[in-house]
Amino acid sequence: MKYDVVIAGGGLAGLMSGIALAREGRSVAIISFGDSALHFSSGSLEMWNDAEGALNSVAANHPYAIVGTQHLDRYSRITKDIFASAGEQLKGEYGCNHLRISPVGVLKPAWLTFDDYFVFDPKMTDGGGVVVVGIDGYLDFYPDFIADGLRRKGVECDVASVSLPELERLRESATEMRSVGISRLLKGDAVERLAHQMAPLVHGAQMVIMPAVFGLGDVDGRQRIERVVGCPVRVAPTASISVAGVRAQKKLVEEFRGLGGTYILGDKVVSCRIEDGRVVGVRSHNHGDVEFVAKDFILAMGSFFSRGLVATPEEIYEPTFGAAVVCAEKREAWCAERILEAQPFQRYGVRVDGNLRVEIDGSVVENLYAVGSIVAGADAVKEGCGAGVVVATALMAAEQILGKELDVKEMN
Ligand SMILES: Cc1cc2nc3c(=O)[nH]c(=O)nc-3n(C[C@H](O)[C@H](O)[C@H](O)COP(=O)(O)OP(=O)(O)OC[C@H]3O[C@@H](n4cnc5c(N)ncnc54)[C@H](O)[C@@H]3O)c2cc1C
């Protein structure tokens, strides 16, 4: 099978590179094994905890320094545009973080957030209360913590709870009473009944906050509740699977396929063939001897979470291409003693050159680029730069392959 570009890994990184390349008419195949980190998304894409200022002094080996911080504003706008084309609006701008709320009520800086999610607005302290509405028996959403977090910011806040017979039935099985199960039931008449139950409980509120469980049943469930209760309804993240993340992953895959891309789910890249310093083809588990041949290849297999990187008691390595990894040799140096300290392993990943190209057996491979959370140098937890690094490296690799800058569509 022949393509212009083959991408190993179809999470946010693989999809952003794939869509950018497919938009420019390249034939692209993405081979992806399983769920991605998007399935656990907070609802926000984080770029940097301290917004623009501190970004100017990132370490020389940080992915942002390799990409060039002068490109991040442009990449932000391309990211919003790609998401919007896929049917997911993101709010926020490069360089001016807003505050999102965590499942336990902590307000945290974020750069781009799904449009239906709650973000803090200082004007909320001026008038009208906020009501956080939970669902009876649903244990992955904590209305009291969220209300406490908002009260600490000076927002008047109450909590309420709703239930429906169909949701009650989910409670019979603990594994069903999860965000995805609830989301699938929130359709048709059930949404109407939920809205009418909520209306007296939230009367006079300036805003209602609900768990992020909309999008897999009726796509307009949240808006229909809004119309009945008469004020904006926003969602806050839940502690388990992220419905918005699942929804976004699905829409980005559809967008990629709509552009002519081939997305192969449930298959795993297992090896590559290198000739004269270039990858010629890769093989996958399901396709056996059939090789995926391309001019360029992208390694987007995620970090430890997705097994793009593997740690054993002896070593940390990249299992598919055998790419060189940046990490401390001695195991004792991988982790800091105190759990809340910066953990060295967070920065471990595949070594890349100034063009994001990967090193194998001591030599840089001319046509193999690494993108996303597998790239070494960033601490997504301490720096709050998870998705920022992912989209910046993904779009830069696409530009390297295209040999030109990607266009930015001006959006309203
Ligand atoms: C649980 C979790 C939650 C996060 N939440 C946020 C958040 O809310 N906001 C934020 O900004 N950042 C967050 N991050 C940071 C996160 O790393 C990025 O936001 C981003 O989604 C990672 O994208 P990725 O494509 O690099 O990797 P992944 O999403 O991990 O995708 C890699 C994909 O490659 C596949 N794969 C692996 N090996 C192979 C192979 N050999 N062949 C084929 N496919 C393979 C995997 O199955 C997976 O689907 C989170 C990270 C984690 C782990």
The ligand as an SDF file (V2000), in Angstrom:
LIG
                    3D

 53 58  0  0  0  0  0  0  0  0999 V2000
   -4.8960   10.6280   30.6430 C   0  0  0  0  0  0  0  0  0  0  0  0
   -4.3960   11.9070   30.0320 C   0  0  0  0  0  0  0  0  0  0  0  0
   -5.1910   13.0500   30.0160 C   0  0  0  0  0  0  0  0  0  0  0  0
   -4.7200   14.2340   29.4450 C   0  0  0  0  0  0  0  0  0  0  0  0
   -5.5240   15.3490   29.4650 N   0  0  0  0  0  0  0  0  0  0  0  0
   -5.0870   16.4920   28.8960 C   0  0  0  0  0  0  0  0  0  0  0  0
   -5.9150   17.6660   28.8710 C   0  0  0  0  0  0  0  0  0  0  0  0
   -7.0360   17.6700   29.3640 O   0  0  0  0  0  0  0  0  0  0  0  0
   -5.4360   18.7970   28.2970 N   0  0  0  0  0  0  0  0  0  0  0  0
   -4.1570   18.8450   27.7560 C   0  0  0  0  0  0  0  0  0  0  0  0
   -3.7690   19.8930   27.2400 O   0  0  0  0  0  0  0  0  0  0  0  0
   -3.3660   17.7400   27.7530 N   0  0  0  0  0  0  0  0  0  0  0  0
   -3.7770   16.5870   28.3110 C   0  0  0  0  0  0  0  0  0  0  0  0
   -2.9690   15.4710   28.3190 N   0  0  0  0  0  0  0  0  0  0  0  0
   -1.6710   15.5380   27.6760 C   0  0  0  0  0  0  0  0  0  0  0  0
   -1.7850   14.7050   26.3610 C   0  0  0  0  0  0  0  0  0  0  0  0
   -0.5810   14.0330   26.2500 O   0  0  0  0  0  0  0  0  0  0  0  0
   -2.1590   15.4610   25.1140 C   0  0  0  0  0  0  0  0  0  0  0  0
   -3.1490   16.3960   25.3150 O   0  0  0  0  0  0  0  0  0  0  0  0
   -2.5640   14.6080   23.8980 C   0  0  0  0  0  0  0  0  0  0  0  0
   -3.9270   14.2430   23.8190 O   0  0  0  0  0  0  0  0  0  0  0  0
   -1.6260   13.4510   23.6010 C   0  0  0  0  0  0  0  0  0  0  0  0
   -1.7790   13.1690   22.2310 O   0  0  0  0  0  0  0  0  0  0  0  0
   -0.8070   12.1980   21.4220 P   0  0  0  0  0  0  0  0  0  0  0  0
   -1.4460   12.0400   20.0940 O   0  0  0  0  0  0  0  0  0  0  0  0
    0.5950   12.6440   21.5190 O   0  0  0  0  0  0  0  0  0  0  0  0
   -0.8360   10.7970   22.2030 O   0  0  0  0  0  0  0  0  0  0  0  0
   -2.0260    9.8020   22.5250 P   0  0  0  0  0  0  0  0  0  0  0  0
   -3.2840   10.5280   22.7290 O   0  0  0  0  0  0  0  0  0  0  0  0
   -1.5150    8.9490   23.6360 O   0  0  0  0  0  0  0  0  0  0  0  0
   -2.2220    8.9400   21.1800 O   0  0  0  0  0  0  0  0  0  0  0  0
   -1.2860    7.9910   20.7550 C   0  0  0  0  0  0  0  0  0  0  0  0
   -2.0310    6.9280   19.9580 C   0  0  0  0  0  0  0  0  0  0  0  0
   -1.0740    6.0520   19.3390 O   0  0  0  0  0  0  0  0  0  0  0  0
   -1.5160    4.7100   19.4550 C   0  0  0  0  0  0  0  0  0  0  0  0
   -0.3410    3.8180   19.3620 N   0  0  0  0  0  0  0  0  0  0  0  0
    0.6360    3.5690   20.2740 C   0  0  0  0  0  0  0  0  0  0  0  0
    1.5310    2.6930   19.7520 N   0  0  0  0  0  0  0  0  0  0  0  0
    1.1130    2.4020   18.4940 C   0  0  0  0  0  0  0  0  0  0  0  0
    1.6250    1.5680   17.4500 C   0  0  0  0  0  0  0  0  0  0  0  0
    2.7330    0.8630   17.5950 N   0  0  0  0  0  0  0  0  0  0  0  0
    0.9270    1.5130   16.2860 N   0  0  0  0  0  0  0  0  0  0  0  0
   -0.2170    2.2120   16.1060 C   0  0  0  0  0  0  0  0  0  0  0  0
   -0.7480    3.0320   17.0640 N   0  0  0  0  0  0  0  0  0  0  0  0
   -0.0800    3.1160   18.2380 C   0  0  0  0  0  0  0  0  0  0  0  0
   -2.2020    4.6760   20.8140 C   0  0  0  0  0  0  0  0  0  0  0  0
   -3.0820    3.5790   20.8960 O   0  0  0  0  0  0  0  0  0  0  0  0
   -2.9110    6.0410   20.8210 C   0  0  0  0  0  0  0  0  0  0  0  0
   -4.1860    5.9310   20.2270 O   0  0  0  0  0  0  0  0  0  0  0  0
   -3.4080   14.2790   28.8890 C   0  0  0  0  0  0  0  0  0  0  0  0
   -2.6060   13.1270   28.9150 C   0  0  0  0  0  0  0  0  0  0  0  0
   -3.0810   11.9550   29.4750 C   0  0  0  0  0  0  0  0  0  0  0  0
   -2.1830   10.7400   29.4700 C   0  0  0  0  0  0  0  0  0  0  0  0
  1  2  1  0
  2  3  1  0
  2 52  2  0
  3  4  2  0
  4  5  1  0
  4 50  1  0
  5  6  2  0
  6  7  1  0
  6 13  1  0
  7  8  2  0
  7  9  1  0
  9 10  1  0
 10 11  2  0
 10 12  1  0
 12 13  2  0
 13 14  1  0
 14 15  1  0
 14 50  1  0
 15 16  1  0
 16 17  1  0
 16 18  1  0
 18 19  1  0
 18 20  1  0
 20 21  1  0
 20 22  1  0
 22 23  1  0
 23 24  1  0
 24 25  2  0
 24 26  1  0
 24 27  1  0
 27 28  1  0
 28 29  2  0
 28 30  1  0
 28 31  1  0
 31 32  1  0
 32 33  1  0
 33 34  1  0
 33 48  1  0
 34 35  1  0
 35 36  1  0
 35 46  1  0
 36 37  1  0
 36 45  1  0
 37 38  2  0
 38 39  1  0
 39 40  1  0
 39 45  2  0
 40 41  1  0
 40 42  2  0
 42 43  1  0
 43 44  2  0
 44 45  1  0
 46 47  1  0
 46 48  1  0
 48 49  1  0
 50 51  2  0
 51 52  1  0
 52 53  1  0
M  END
$$$$
